[in-house]
Amino acid sequence: MADQNPIEKMTPGQILADASVAEFIKAMGLSIADAQKALDLNSLAQVGEYVEPRPGLGGKSLLQLGLSPPFYHYQHADLSVSMQLTMKVGEASAFGIGGKLDFGFGQGGPQAPANAREAQITLKSLPASVTVDGTKTDAAGADVEAAAEDLAKKLGTPTGKFERAYVSAKRTKVPFKLEPDTAKNPIKTDTSVAFYAASEASLGVIRIVETPTNNTSEEFVLAAGKSTKVDAKANNLLYARAVASQINTLGGFKAKLLRDPVGSDLPVGGGTLGLALFDSGKSDLKQAAVEELTLVARALKANGATVDVVGFTDRVDTDPYNQKLGLDRANKVAEFLRDNGVAPGQIRKVESRGEASWKAQGAVDNVANQQFRRAEVLLADSNDLLVVVESAGTQLQTTPTPDKTSSGGGNGFIIVRHFTAVPVDGTAVKVGASETSVAISGTAASDGGTTLDANSPQAYAFNLARDVNAGSATHGVRAVRKGGVVSFSDAKDAVIINLVTLSANDIALSAADGASVTKALDKIAAAPTASGDKPKVSVAVGLSVDYRTSRQFEQSINGNSSISARIVAVPAPVEFLDEIKTFLAQAKDAAPTPTP
């Protein structure tokens, strides 16, 4: 039996005594006596006023006129105290037995455990190919990394035989120069050049911290003839959604609340400036993410704000795997921001939360979810809801309102950036120690069936990466394109395709040309069997026993008290008045006679 609570052993009387109820009642009675004493002292204090001679009364006092000070007394005082004592003790026990019996039938022969096995393909140059169980797959892409991503997509499920296929690449910094060095477009960083559209653009970030009070609205003015009044909503999230929705109806702008994508069951959160969504098991940036992060990076470069980059995964696969995958995604986004000119010091931290955030929210395990596979660019130390507004035909005015760019709380624009039209004025890039000159060209191009318009940032970047890679054997530099960004690294740097399988069967794997198998799959060890044709029967028995006991103890003391009293005024006692008169007569006789 569980240990008893000490109060369980006490009687109601003992509990009342322990609660000092008698002392409480006594204190209430004494307070009435103290109040009576205060009334008496007050009456005595008035005597002086009644014996003082008054000129208006012919030199007589109030007492001589028959008036006397009143005395106040409690005529009666009722004290009531009520108390209710409740004690409950409950105890319950449960005993359970569970059992399970499984029969299994199977053919004889080798049986393999479904343990994960890994292989690695190293890609150094193009052309290259990988053969799996006799089926050859050619690498296709504008550069080695793009070709590796293409191979990983083809070798992974659902089309391939590997449950996981992802790319990791090492990039060794190489020397390169932009010609002329005064060029404004593209911009140059330590590892890349980034081309921007030669047209005007603007971006604003609206902070939402509150919804207006009931029956009121708030006006957002973006440009001449482009304003909207947003009515109060039930909470901040609904209000932020309404702000984004109503700005979109204006035309000329694109607004979105990034932390609240349509159809997502993400927990409500704030501070998100930009995000990238990923395919299952992948960390390469999609085109939509490249376009969104390009403008965010440009705004951060101009604004100088500090951000954190956080990677997430869905709940498919193991915690350690997802933790690493989340970090890979965060690193890809952080690398893209730096390649677009964001200073390394502006990125405060790059981290992974894997599947932990969704697990804490009760998300179902082993279920794929596109919205969970993401990396976010978060404004440092902010948990406000942020609506990002991009120009789409109309530019933001110089100071959109409400303006909160300088200081002040409340809703409003906290970041506003205008980008003037800057034509591409870079003419060439000199790469490698040999400073081999590669011309910059905006000629229209085609990348895997996608047409890149002439003089677009994507066309400039595609042509530059292609031409740099064409001369890699000479100058030793490799180029990789993401959107309008071209990154440079050592041509000897290898790109690794990591392959993971849970298959119980052997998989024949080989590579050719610029690809090689640098880590082969482990062979499957065959288990001995008496006969290859004889069926096997397996029996599994399980038994569980549990005993549970629970105990509840509840006690409460509820009470109230009240005092009701009546105060009445009574004349001063006759004896008291006689004493006062005698005292006054004696005082008069003793007074000296004034000198004439």
SEMAR-197788 format. One record per residue (C-alpha): chain; x, y, z. Coordinates in nm, 2 decimals. Layout:
<rs>
 lumza      x      y      z
     A      X      Y      Z
...
</rs>
This chain:
<rs>
 lumza      x      y      z
     A   0.00   0.00   0.00
     A   0.12   0.35  -0.08
     A   0.24   0.58   0.20
     A  -0.04   0.77   0.36
     A  -0.07   1.14   0.34
     A  -0.04   1.27   0.70
     A  -0.37   1.46   0.67
     A  -0.55   1.13   0.59
     A  -0.50   1.02   0.96
     A  -0.65   1.34   1.11
     A  -1.01   1.38   1.23
     A  -1.21   1.68   1.12
     A  -1.16   1.84   1.46
     A  -0.79   1.80   1.44
     A  -0.79   1.96   1.09
     A  -0.99   2.25   1.23
     A  -0.75   2.28   1.52
     A  -0.45   2.26   1.29
     A  -0.60   2.54   1.08
     A  -0.61   2.76   1.39
     A  -0.99   2.82   1.35
     A  -1.04   2.91   1.72
     A  -0.76   3.16   1.71
     A  -0.93   3.32   1.41
     A  -1.26   3.35   1.58
     A  -1.10   3.49   1.90
     A  -0.92   3.76   1.69
     A  -1.25   3.87   1.53
     A  -1.40   3.91   1.88
     A  -1.11   4.12   2.00
     A  -1.13   4.34   1.70
     A  -1.49   4.44   1.81
     A  -1.36   4.53   2.16
     A  -1.08   4.74   2.01
     A  -1.34   4.92   1.79
     A  -1.55   5.01   2.10
     A  -1.25   5.15   2.28
     A  -1.17   5.37   1.98
     A  -1.53   5.50   2.00
     A  -1.50   5.59   2.37
     A  -1.17   5.77   2.32
     A  -1.33   5.97   2.04
     A  -1.62   6.08   2.27
     A  -1.38   6.19   2.54
     A  -1.18   6.39   2.28
     A  -1.49   6.60   2.22
     A  -1.54   6.71   2.58
     A  -1.31   7.01   2.54
     A  -1.54   7.15   2.27
     A  -1.84   7.13   2.50
     A  -1.68   7.32   2.80
     A  -1.52   7.60   2.60
     A  -1.70   7.94   2.66
     A  -1.83   8.08   2.33
     A  -1.88   8.46   2.27
     A  -2.18   8.40   2.05
     A  -2.35   8.22   2.34
     A  -2.30   8.51   2.60
     A  -1.98   8.35   2.72
     A  -2.15   8.03   2.80
     A  -2.04   7.68   2.70
     A  -2.24   7.41   2.52
     A  -2.25   7.22   2.84
     A  -2.40   7.51   3.04
     A  -2.67   7.52   2.78
     A  -2.76   7.16   2.85
     A  -2.58   6.99   2.56
     A  -2.34   6.71   2.63
     A  -2.10   6.51   2.41
     A  -2.26   6.19   2.27
     A  -2.13   5.85   2.35
     A  -2.14   5.57   2.09
     A  -2.18   5.21   2.17
     A  -2.22   4.88   1.99
     A  -2.57   4.79   2.08
     A  -2.51   4.44   1.95
     A  -2.25   4.26   1.73
     A  -2.31   3.92   1.57
     A  -2.02   3.71   1.46
     A  -2.08   3.41   1.22
     A  -1.83   3.16   1.09
     A  -1.90   2.87   0.86
     A  -1.66   2.61   0.73
     A  -1.69   2.31   0.51
     A  -1.43   2.03   0.52
     A  -1.41   1.78   0.23
     A  -1.18   1.48   0.22
     A  -1.17   1.22  -0.06
     A  -0.94   0.92  -0.09
     A  -0.96   0.69  -0.39
     A  -0.76   0.39  -0.49
     A  -0.77   0.16  -0.80
     A  -0.58  -0.14  -0.93
     A  -0.57  -0.30  -1.27
     A  -0.41  -0.63  -1.38
     A  -0.37  -0.73  -1.75
     A  -0.23  -1.01  -1.95
     A  -0.16  -0.99  -2.33
     A  -0.05  -1.26  -2.57
     A   0.04  -1.30  -2.93
     A   0.11  -1.60  -3.15
     A   0.24  -1.57  -3.51
     A   0.29  -1.83  -3.77
     A   0.51  -1.77  -4.08
     A   0.55  -1.97  -4.39
     A   0.82  -1.91  -4.65
     A   1.03  -2.08  -4.92
     A   1.37  -2.21  -4.84
     A   1.69  -2.04  -4.96
     A   1.89  -1.74  -4.84
     A   1.71  -1.48  -4.64
     A   1.87  -1.13  -4.60
     A   1.81  -0.88  -4.33
     A   1.67  -0.55  -4.45
     A   1.96  -0.34  -4.32
     A   2.06  -0.02  -4.50
     A   2.35  -0.05  -4.73
     A   2.54   0.24  -4.89
     A   2.73   0.30  -5.21
     A   2.90   0.61  -5.35
     A   2.95   0.73  -5.71
     A   3.22   0.99  -5.77
     A   3.16   1.22  -6.07
     A   3.46   1.42  -6.19
     A   3.38   1.51  -6.55
     A   3.13   1.47  -6.84
     A   3.03   1.26  -7.02
     A   2.96   1.00  -6.75
     A   2.72   0.71  -6.69
     A   2.61   0.46  -6.42
     A   2.48   0.11  -6.48
     A   2.25  -0.06  -6.23
     A   2.16  -0.43  -6.29
     A   2.25  -0.40  -6.65
     A   2.06  -0.07  -6.72
     A   2.28   0.22  -6.82
     A   2.19   0.57  -6.72
     A   2.37   0.87  -6.87
     A   2.44   1.18  -6.67
     A   2.28   1.49  -6.82
     A   2.34   1.85  -6.72
     A   2.51   2.18  -6.79
     A   2.78   2.11  -6.54
     A   2.90   1.83  -6.32
     A   2.68   1.92  -6.02
     A   2.37   1.95  -6.23
     A   2.45   1.62  -6.39
     A   2.50   1.45  -6.05
     A   2.16   1.58  -5.94
     A   2.01   1.44  -6.25
     A   2.17   1.10  -6.19
     A   2.06   1.10  -5.83
     A   1.70   1.17  -5.93
     A   1.70   0.88  -6.19
     A   1.87   0.63  -5.95
     A   1.64   0.70  -5.66
     A   1.29   0.59  -5.61
     A   1.04   0.57  -5.76
     A   1.22   0.52  -6.09
     A   1.54   0.37  -5.95
     A   1.64   0.09  -5.71
     A   1.77   0.31  -5.43
     A   1.55   0.44  -5.15
     A   1.78   0.74  -5.10
     A   2.00   0.92  -5.36
     A   2.16   1.26  -5.27
     A   2.45   1.47  -5.38
     A   2.73   1.62  -5.18
     A   3.00   1.84  -5.34
     A   3.32   2.00  -5.22
     A   3.42   2.34  -5.36
     A   3.77   2.45  -5.33
     A   3.82   2.83  -5.37
     A   4.00   2.93  -5.69
     A   4.12   3.28  -5.82
     A   3.90   3.47  -6.07
     A   3.85   3.83  -6.17
     A   3.56   4.02  -6.31
     A   3.63   4.24  -6.61
     A   3.61   4.54  -6.58
     A   3.66   4.54  -6.20
     A   3.42   4.84  -6.18
     A   3.13   4.64  -6.33
     A   2.80   4.68  -6.14
     A   2.63   4.38  -6.29
     A   2.71   4.10  -6.22
     A   2.82   4.14  -5.86
     A   3.13   3.95  -5.75
     A   3.18   3.76  -5.43
     A   3.47   3.54  -5.31
     A   3.34   3.24  -5.49
     A   3.08   3.35  -5.75
     A   2.93   3.61  -5.97
     A   2.55   3.69  -5.96
     A   2.37   3.84  -6.26
     A   2.06   4.06  -6.19
     A   1.78   4.15  -6.42
     A   1.85   4.48  -6.60
     A   1.52   4.63  -6.48
     A   1.38   4.82  -6.19
     A   1.26   4.62  -5.89
     A   1.15   4.68  -5.53
     A   1.08   4.47  -5.22
     A   0.92   4.55  -4.89
     A   0.86   4.35  -4.57
     A   0.55   4.42  -4.35
     A   0.57   4.33  -3.99
     A   0.24   4.22  -3.83
     A   0.23   4.23  -3.45
     A  -0.13   4.30  -3.37
     A  -0.48   4.32  -3.52
     A  -0.66   4.66  -3.50
     A  -0.92   4.70  -3.23
     A  -1.28   4.59  -3.30
     A  -1.47   4.78  -3.58
     A  -1.16   4.96  -3.70
     A  -0.92   4.92  -3.99
     A  -0.57   4.99  -4.09
     A  -0.46   5.14  -4.43
     A  -0.16   5.02  -4.62
     A  -0.04   5.25  -4.90
     A   0.21   5.09  -5.14
     A   0.21   5.34  -5.43
     A  -0.01   5.61  -5.60
     A  -0.35   5.46  -5.64
     A  -0.24   5.13  -5.47
     A  -0.38   5.13  -5.12
     A  -0.60   4.90  -4.92
     A  -0.78   4.92  -4.58
     A  -0.77   4.60  -4.38
     A  -1.04   4.54  -4.12
     A  -0.97   4.39  -3.77
     A  -0.97   4.01  -3.75
     A  -1.00   3.77  -3.46
     A  -0.62   3.72  -3.42
     A  -0.29   3.83  -3.57
     A  -0.26   3.54  -3.80
     A  -0.59   3.60  -3.97
     A  -0.51   3.97  -4.00
     A  -0.17   3.90  -4.16
     A  -0.34   3.66  -4.41
     A  -0.59   3.94  -4.49
     A  -0.31   4.19  -4.55
     A  -0.13   3.96  -4.80
     A  -0.46   3.87  -4.97
     A  -0.58   4.23  -5.01
     A  -0.24   4.35  -5.14
     A  -0.25   4.08  -5.41
     A  -0.60   4.20  -5.52
     A  -0.45   4.55  -5.59
     A  -0.25   4.42  -5.89
     A   0.11   4.51  -5.96
     A   0.25   4.34  -5.64
     A   0.30   3.99  -5.51
     A   0.25   3.95  -5.14
     A   0.28   3.63  -4.93
     A   0.30   3.53  -4.56
     A   0.58   3.28  -4.60
     A   0.53   3.10  -4.26
     A   0.17   3.02  -4.35
     A   0.17   2.86  -4.70
     A  -0.17   2.75  -4.83
     A  -0.26   2.39  -4.74
     A   0.02   2.36  -4.48
     A  -0.03   2.22  -4.13
     A   0.29   2.40  -4.01
     A   0.27   2.55  -3.66
     A   0.23   2.92  -3.66
     A   0.56   3.10  -3.63
     A   0.72   3.42  -3.74
     A   1.04   3.59  -3.86
     A   1.05   3.41  -4.20
     A   1.19   3.63  -4.48
     A   1.24   3.35  -4.74
     A   1.22   2.98  -4.78
     A   1.30   2.69  -5.01
     A   1.11   2.37  -5.04
     A   1.28   2.04  -5.13
     A   1.21   1.70  -5.29
     A   1.21   1.40  -5.06
     A   1.57   1.31  -4.96
     A   1.71   1.60  -5.16
     A   1.90   1.92  -5.07
     A   1.94   2.08  -5.42
     A   1.75   2.41  -5.47
     A   1.45   2.41  -5.70
     A   1.40   2.68  -5.95
     A   1.12   2.84  -5.75
     A   1.35   2.86  -5.44
     A   1.63   3.01  -5.66
     A   1.40   3.29  -5.78
     A   1.26   3.37  -5.44
     A   1.60   3.36  -5.26
     A   1.76   3.58  -5.52
     A   1.54   3.88  -5.44
     A   1.57   3.81  -5.06
     A   1.95   3.80  -5.09
     A   1.95   4.12  -5.29
     A   1.74   4.29  -5.02
     A   1.96   4.16  -4.74
     A   2.28   4.27  -4.92
     A   2.14   4.63  -4.94
     A   1.98   4.63  -4.59
     A   2.26   4.46  -4.39
     A   2.01   4.27  -4.17
     A   2.12   3.96  -3.97
     A   1.95   3.63  -4.04
     A   1.95   3.27  -3.93
     A   1.91   2.98  -4.18
     A   1.73   2.67  -4.05
     A   1.68   2.34  -4.23
     A   1.39   2.09  -4.17
     A   1.28   1.75  -4.30
     A   0.96   1.55  -4.29
     A   0.93   1.24  -4.06
     A   1.04   0.98  -4.32
     A   1.37   0.80  -4.22
     A   1.56   0.82  -3.90
     A   1.64   1.11  -3.67
     A   2.02   1.11  -3.74
     A   1.96   1.09  -4.11
     A   1.71   1.37  -4.10
     A   1.93   1.59  -3.88
     A   2.21   1.57  -4.14
     A   1.97   1.62  -4.43
     A   1.82   1.93  -4.26
     A   2.18   2.07  -4.22
     A   2.26   2.00  -4.59
     A   1.95   2.20  -4.69
     A   2.03   2.49  -4.46
     A   2.39   2.50  -4.59
     A   2.27   2.51  -4.95
     A   2.05   2.81  -4.88
     A   2.32   2.99  -4.68
     A   2.57   2.92  -4.96
     A   2.32   3.06  -5.22
     A   2.28   3.38  -5.01
     A   2.65   3.43  -4.99
     A   2.69   3.37  -5.36
     A   2.44   3.65  -5.42
     A   2.64   3.90  -5.22
     A   2.51   3.86  -4.86
     A   2.81   3.91  -4.63
     A   2.91   3.60  -4.43
     A   2.87   3.81  -4.11
     A   2.51   3.87  -4.18
     A   2.43   3.49  -4.15
     A   2.45   3.45  -3.77
     A   2.39   3.07  -3.77
     A   2.31   2.78  -3.99
     A   2.15   2.49  -3.82
     A   1.92   2.18  -3.86
     A   1.61   2.10  -3.67
     A   1.55   1.78  -3.87
     A   1.21   1.64  -3.79
     A   1.21   1.76  -3.43
     A   0.97   2.06  -3.48
     A   0.71   1.85  -3.65
     A   0.75   1.56  -3.40
     A   0.68   1.80  -3.12
     A   0.36   1.91  -3.30
     A   0.24   1.55  -3.32
     A   0.31   1.49  -3.69
     A   0.26   1.13  -3.80
     A   0.58   0.93  -3.84
     A   0.70   0.79  -4.17
     A   0.46   1.01  -4.37
     A   0.60   1.24  -4.65
     A   0.51   1.60  -4.63
     A   0.62   1.86  -4.88
     A   0.58   2.16  -4.65
     A   0.80   1.99  -4.38
     A   1.09   1.96  -4.63
     A   1.22   2.31  -4.62
     A   1.48   2.56  -4.52
     A   1.39   2.90  -4.39
     A   1.57   3.24  -4.38
     A   1.47   3.39  -4.05
     A   1.52   3.75  -3.94
     A   1.74   3.72  -3.63
     A   1.56   3.76  -3.30
     A   1.22   3.81  -3.46
     A   0.90   3.61  -3.41
     A   0.67   3.86  -3.58
     A   0.46   3.76  -3.88
     A   0.62   3.90  -4.19
     A   0.44   3.96  -4.52
     A   0.70   3.99  -4.81
     A   0.58   4.22  -5.09
     A   0.75   4.21  -5.43
     A   0.70   4.45  -5.73
     A   0.53   4.28  -6.02
     A   0.48   4.56  -6.27
     A   0.44   4.84  -6.01
     A   0.71   4.97  -5.78
     A   0.68   5.05  -5.42
     A   0.67   5.43  -5.34
     A   0.97   5.58  -5.16
     A   0.81   5.54  -4.82
     A   0.52   5.30  -4.81
     A   0.30   5.33  -4.50
     A   0.26   5.25  -4.22
     A   0.64   5.33  -4.21
     A   0.83   5.14  -3.94
     A   1.17   5.14  -4.11
     A   1.34   5.37  -3.86
     A   1.18   5.28  -3.53
     A   0.85   5.23  -3.35
     A   0.62   4.94  -3.27
     A   0.31   4.82  -3.44
     A   0.23   4.70  -3.79
     A   0.40   4.84  -4.09
     A   0.69   4.83  -4.34
     A   1.02   4.74  -4.16
     A   1.23   4.69  -4.48
     A   1.19   4.88  -4.81
     A   1.44   4.84  -5.09
     A   1.44   4.99  -5.44
     A   1.67   4.85  -5.71
     A   1.74   5.07  -6.01
     A   1.78   4.92  -6.36
     A   2.15   4.83  -6.40
     A   2.24   4.67  -6.74
     A   2.50   4.39  -6.74
     A   2.83   4.58  -6.79
     A   3.07   4.30  -6.71
     A   3.24   4.18  -7.03
     A   3.45   3.88  -6.91
     A   3.57   3.66  -6.62
     A   3.94   3.57  -6.59
     A   3.96   3.23  -6.42
     A   4.24   3.03  -6.27
     A   4.60   3.11  -6.21
     A   4.64   3.15  -6.58
     A   4.37   3.42  -6.58
     A   4.21   3.27  -6.88
     A   3.95   3.51  -7.01
     A   3.59   3.38  -7.07
     A   3.35   3.62  -7.23
     A   3.01   3.71  -7.08
     A   2.72   3.66  -7.32
     A   2.35   3.71  -7.29
     A   2.26   3.50  -7.59
     A   1.94   3.30  -7.55
     A   2.00   2.94  -7.45
     A   1.83   2.61  -7.38
     A   1.89   2.41  -7.06
     A   1.74   2.06  -7.06
     A   1.45   2.17  -7.27
     A   1.40   2.50  -7.08
     A   1.44   2.81  -7.29
     A   1.64   3.09  -7.13
     A   1.55   3.43  -7.27
     A   1.82   3.64  -7.42
     A   1.98   3.89  -7.18
     A   1.81   3.73  -6.88
     A   2.02   3.66  -6.57
     A   1.97   3.28  -6.63
     A   2.10   3.31  -6.99
     A   2.41   3.51  -6.89
     A   2.49   3.26  -6.61
     A   2.42   2.95  -6.83
     A   2.65   3.07  -7.11
     A   2.93   3.17  -6.87
     A   2.92   2.83  -6.68
     A   2.91   2.64  -7.01
     A   3.21   2.82  -7.15
     A   3.41   2.80  -6.83
     A   3.36   2.42  -6.81
     A   3.45   2.38  -7.18
     A   3.81   2.50  -7.09
     A   3.84   2.33  -6.75
     A   4.12   2.10  -6.87
     A   4.32   2.41  -6.96
     A   4.26   2.66  -6.67
     A   4.16   2.40  -6.40
     A   3.84   2.58  -6.30
     A   3.49   2.43  -6.28
     A   3.17   2.63  -6.29
     A   2.82   2.56  -6.14
     A   2.51   2.76  -6.22
     A   2.21   2.81  -6.00
     A   1.96   3.05  -6.15
     A   2.16   3.37  -6.23
     A   2.46   3.27  -6.01
     A   2.78   3.11  -6.13
     A   3.01   2.96  -5.86
     A   3.37   2.86  -5.93
     A   3.57   2.58  -5.78
     A   3.87   2.36  -5.85
     A   3.81   2.13  -6.15
     A   3.96   1.84  -5.95
     A   3.69   1.87  -5.69
     A   3.47   1.56  -5.70
     A   3.10   1.54  -5.67
     A   2.96   1.25  -5.47
     A   2.63   1.07  -5.53
     A   2.54   0.88  -5.22
     A   2.31   0.58  -5.27
     A   2.12   0.40  -4.99
     A   1.92   0.08  -5.03
     A   1.71  -0.14  -4.80
     A   1.68  -0.42  -5.06
     A   1.74  -0.78  -4.96
     A   1.88  -0.85  -5.30
     A   2.22  -0.80  -5.46
     A   2.24  -0.49  -5.69
     A   2.50  -0.48  -5.96
     A   2.65  -0.13  -5.98
     A   2.92   0.01  -6.22
     A   3.02   0.34  -6.37
     A   3.20   0.47  -6.68
     A   3.37   0.77  -6.83
     A   3.38   1.06  -6.59
     A   3.21   0.85  -6.31
     A   3.35   0.58  -6.09
     A   3.22   0.36  -5.80
     A   3.43   0.47  -5.50
     A   3.23   0.27  -5.25
     A   3.06  -0.05  -5.35
     A   2.75  -0.20  -5.19
     A   2.82  -0.46  -4.93
     A   2.74  -0.81  -5.05
     A   2.44  -1.00  -4.90
     A   2.55  -1.30  -4.69
     A   2.34  -1.61  -4.77
     A   2.21  -1.80  -4.47
     A   2.25  -2.18  -4.48
     A   1.93  -2.39  -4.54
     A   1.87  -2.76  -4.54
     A   1.69  -2.76  -4.87
     A   1.63  -2.49  -5.13
     A   1.28  -2.62  -5.20
     A   1.16  -2.72  -4.85
     A   0.92  -2.46  -4.70
     A   1.02  -2.31  -4.37
     A   0.77  -2.26  -4.08
     A   0.83  -2.00  -3.82
     A   0.65  -1.95  -3.49
     A   0.67  -1.65  -3.27
     A   0.51  -1.63  -2.92
     A   0.48  -1.31  -2.72
     A   0.34  -1.26  -2.37
     A   0.30  -0.95  -2.17
     A   0.18  -0.90  -1.81
     A   0.12  -0.56  -1.65
     A   0.00  -0.45  -1.31
     A  -0.11  -0.09  -1.25
     A  -0.22   0.09  -0.94
     A  -0.33   0.44  -0.89
     A  -0.42   0.65  -0.59
     A  -0.60   0.98  -0.56
     A  -0.61   1.20  -0.26
     A  -0.81   1.52  -0.24
     A  -0.89   1.75   0.05
     A  -1.03   2.10   0.06
     A  -1.14   2.34   0.33
     A  -1.39   2.62   0.23
     A  -1.52   2.88   0.47
     A  -1.65   3.23   0.52
     A  -1.71   3.46   0.81
     A  -1.91   3.78   0.87
     A  -1.97   4.04   1.14
     A  -2.28   4.25   1.17
     A  -2.31   4.53   1.43
     A  -2.53   4.83   1.53
     A  -2.39   5.15   1.68
     A  -2.62   5.38   1.88
     A  -2.56   5.72   2.04
     A  -2.64   5.75   2.41
     A  -2.62   6.06   2.64
     A  -2.33   6.10   2.87
     A  -2.39   5.95   3.22
     A  -2.52   6.20   3.48
     A  -2.23   6.12   3.71
     A  -1.99   6.21   3.43
     A  -2.16   6.55   3.37
     A  -2.17   6.63   3.74
     A  -1.80   6.56   3.77
     A  -1.73   6.79   3.47
     A  -1.94   7.08   3.63
     A  -1.77   7.04   3.96
     A  -1.43   7.06   3.80
     A  -1.52   7.37   3.61
     A  -1.65   7.55   3.92
     A  -1.33   7.48   4.11
     A  -1.13   7.61   3.82
     A  -1.33   7.93   3.82
     A  -1.29   7.99   4.20
     A  -0.91   7.94   4.18
     A  -0.87   8.20   3.90
     A  -0.70   8.53   4.02
     A  -0.90   8.86   4.03
     A  -0.78   9.09   3.76
     A  -0.62   9.43   3.87
     A  -0.84   9.73   3.79
</rs>
